[in-house]
Amino acid sequence: MADETNGLRCRNCGNTGISPWTGEPCGCPAGKALAHLAPQRQAKLDETAQGHVAHLYKNQMWLKEHFEQAGISVVEIQDMSTEAQPRAIVRHFAAAMERKLAANDATKGGWRAANGQANMRRWKALQHLKALRAEVDELAEALIAMDSLRSEVNAKQAQDILMEAADCALYALMIADTVGALPPTDDRGR
């Protein structure tokens, strides 16, 4: 913009020379220069916009063709593009869940049934439900130990509650995974 107006700036609008209230040149040297260039610039912007639209359409067609070759429908592509990113609070809680899983990687095996039989998956899911109930009890004990009615919650108490809540969430995740409600991964969820 500075090269078009020889570095002059409008006192009213800062740098464009176009009044933000009326959309018209404000009368300063920058405004007069921009008013002179406005038709040429608008034509250039229109041409550039048309070029961008054509480029986007070409890319869209290329992506559609390649996704269809991979067996992914256009509806699935739209669903993928509109999925919301996890909220910050969900990402932080998921990080706590990952810390719990990583701590158990060396000592515990995976959470899935040894074979793919439906009755084994059901049995494993019920075992996880039993463990979830125990974890909920541990979370309740951590909340009782907090006794926030008498004093402020300290950082250690808050961290203990977070990790107990993460344990509960992990068992709920394991149940959903065991019954096949989540995408396939290895037996450690990777």
Order of alpha helices (4+ residues) and beta strands (2+ residues): alpha-alpha-alpha-alpha-alpha
